[in-house]
Every structure is written in C-alpha cells, then in structure tokens.
Amino acid sequence: MSGNTPQSPAEILLSAAVKSVGKREFLKAYEKLFASKHSVEGKSQRTKAEVPAESQCCARIKGDRVGIKVGRYVLFEALQCPRREVSNDLHLCPIHTNQMNKFGELAFGRFAEELSEDQKKVFGEL
C-alpha cells in the first residue's frame, strides 16, 4: 500500500486494525479465525518438548506486545527464554551465550534480576 494509490475501504479498515492492536496480535487473530479446521494428511506436525525449569536458559526475552502505550513507549511482556541451557556456569542457551561473548552483557538481563531503568521502559514498570 503506497501513499499515492487509492485504498479500498477494506484496506483502510485492515491497516487501522493492525495499527491499533499490533501486527503480531492481528496475525494471531487472523490465524485463529481463518485457520484450516482439518490437518493435511501425510504431514506430521512437529511439537516442541517442554524444557524442565532447572535446565532452562535464565535470560530475559521480550515477549508479545501488551498493547498499552505509555507516552512514547510501547510495552512488552518480560519472559524467560524457553531454550535449554548449554553453558552450566552461565546457565544460558547458545544464543544468549554468544550474546554474552560478543557484547559482554544480555540485552534484557537475567530473568531473576531486577529491571534497570531502560528495561522498565520496555517492560512497563515506569
């Protein structure tokens, strides 16, 4: 949808809906409404195994958008990384171990630690 082409009423409504709830929430609702009711035969669905809590990565990640906008900040859920830890001394998954090696710190800190001032702007504790 470029700025110069006229938009149909449906396109205007869809873009307004995406702006109000966010792209991720809109796509989740779309999938829920219009997903196929029956599975395709011959294709197996891959299921992820749950990682036990004691062997889970301890990094904090940014989850889904909460939908609340405070000032100029959009708030997100603070979640624990669901991957399995590989580094026993750091208790981090491969992705967050590489992040520690490359940058010296985690982008959103550890899940059990208190939020910093910058992280409070992302996760909603203003």
KAKAFEN-V847648 format. One record per pair of residues at least 6 apart in sequence whose ideal C-beta (glycine too) atoms are under 7 Angstrom apart, sorted by the first residue. I is the first residue (numbers start at 1). GAP is how many residues later the second one is. D is the distance in whole Angstrom. If there is no record, write none. Layout:
I,GAP,D / I,GAP,D
This chain:
1,6,6 / 1,10,6 / 1,14,7 / 17,9,6 / 18,8,5 / 21,46,6 / 22,43,5 / 22,45,7 / 24,40,6 / 24,41,6 / 25,40,7 / 25,42,7 / 39,6,7 / 51,31,6 / 51,32,7 / 51,33,5 / 55,29,6 / 55,30,6 / 56,24,6 / 56,26,7 / 56,28,7 / 56,29,7 / 57,24,4 / 57,26,5 / 57,28,5 / 57,34,7 / 57,35,5 / 57,36,4 / 57,39,6 / 58,22,7 / 58,33,5 / 58,34,7 / 58,52,5 / 58,53,5 / 58,54,7 / 59,22,4 / 59,33,6 / 59,37,4 / 59,47,5 / 59,51,6 / 59,52,7 / 60,18,6 / 60,20,7 / 60,48,4 / 60,49,5 / 60,50,6 / 60,51,5 / 61,18,5 / 61,20,5 / 61,47,6 / 62,14,5 / 62,46,6 / 62,60,7 / 63,13,6 / 63,14,3 / 63,15,7 / 63,16,4 / 64,13,6 / 65,9,6 / 65,11,6 / 66,9,4 / 66,10,6 / 66,11,6 / 66,58,7 / 68,7,5 / 70,56,6 / 73,48,5 / 75,48,7 / 75,49,4 / 76,46,6 / 76,47,6 / 78,45,4 / 80,31,4 / 81,12,6 / 81,15,6 / 83,10,4 / 83,12,7 / 84,9,6 / 85,6,5 / 85,7,6 / 85,8,6 / 86,7,6 / 86,8,6 / 86,11,7 / 87,10,5 / 90,7,6 / 90,10,6 / 92,8,6 / 96,10,6 / 99,7,6 / 99,8,7 / 100,6,6 / 108,11,6 / 109,7,7 / 109,10,6 / 115,8,6 / 115,10,6 / 120,6,6
